[in-house]
Amino acid sequence: MKIFWNIVQWLVVTGFIIVFVFVINSYHYLIYALIAAFLLYFPLKEIIVGRLGKLDSNRKVQYEVNGKPVSTQMIKLSAFVVLLALAYIVIVTIFSVSPYLERKEFRITHPSWVSVMPSIRNLSSNLQGGKTKYAYIDLEYQFTADGQSYGQKIVKAEKLYSFLPIWGKQGLEKIRIELLDRASRKNTANEYIVFYNPDNPKQNKFFLANDYFYPQGAWLYDLLSVYFILFLFIMIIVLLFRTKNRISVKNQII
């Protein structure tokens, strides 16, 4: 039974990784992370081996981990996997906060695709409730290729997170209007663009904005707000504790 549940856990983790890497994000990010991990691993390999005991990198040494022997080769592999995961997280984060880089990367990796300015229909802004509250844009776009019209509806084409917690309906309505105004300005500035495959225009990719830096649209922005509030809470406790200690010391002296 234990083996069965271990297999189920590995399948769930593997499925999550596949969806996150190949469905939610571009597989190109994984390639970039592999390159970055290799570039970081080889200069750091000797440091990693040295921290394991300042031993020669070709010499195999046995360590005990949970009662099982582990060779330095396995530890090196684990170190590479950690570097790969860190590199991937950094790369995904960079692209998620920069619509410009995301658009540029797509243009470079799809050189044969044609760019065209679409017409926008049914542009609307809505709110997502729950623990993570944010505003998002729904829209329909249409473009013409080879005399034929193509279009698609996009749900949550862009999001707007609030750095600080949102209290009440007025706060939610404020960010909804703010995002709708932003989307309207981008449309007026002709920043909307669609890339399509000339051999099959049904294969197309829509980009709403071209900002160099826009962290408000990334989930990381909301996550940072949680850590920021937690950091402030800890700092307040530390300051109160230090103040209390100083008062106690002064009272003892008197």
MOSULKA-V347859 format. One record per pair of residues at least 24 apart in sequence whose ideal C-beta (glycine too) atoms are under 7 Angstrom apart, sorted by the first residue. I is the first residue (numbers start at 1). GAP is how many residues later the second one is. Records with the same first field share a line. If there is no record, write none. Layout:
I = GAP  GAP
This chain:
25 = 67
28 = 77  81
29 = 59  62  63  66
30 = 58
32 = 59
33 = 51  54  55  58
34 = 50
36 = 51
37 = 43  46  47  50
40 = 43  47
41 = 39  42
48 = 28  31
93 = 127
96 = 122  124
97 = 116  117  118  121  123
98 = 114  115
99 = 108  110  111  112  115
100 = 110  111  112
103 = 104  107
106 = 89  99
107 = 88
110 = 85
112 = 86
113 = 82  83  84
114 = 81  82  84
115 = 78  80
116 = 27  78  80
117 = 73  75  76
118 = 24  25  74  76  88
120 = 67  72
123 = 60
125 = 51  54  55
127 = 45  49
132 = 90
133 = 33  39
134 = 25  26  27  88
135 = 24  25  40  41  44
137 = 42  46
141 = 53  65
143 = 51
145 = 51  56
150 = 51  52  54
154 = 52
157 = 51
158 = 25  50  51  59
159 = 58
160 = 56  57
161 = 55  60  61
163 = 58  62
164 = 61
183 = 25
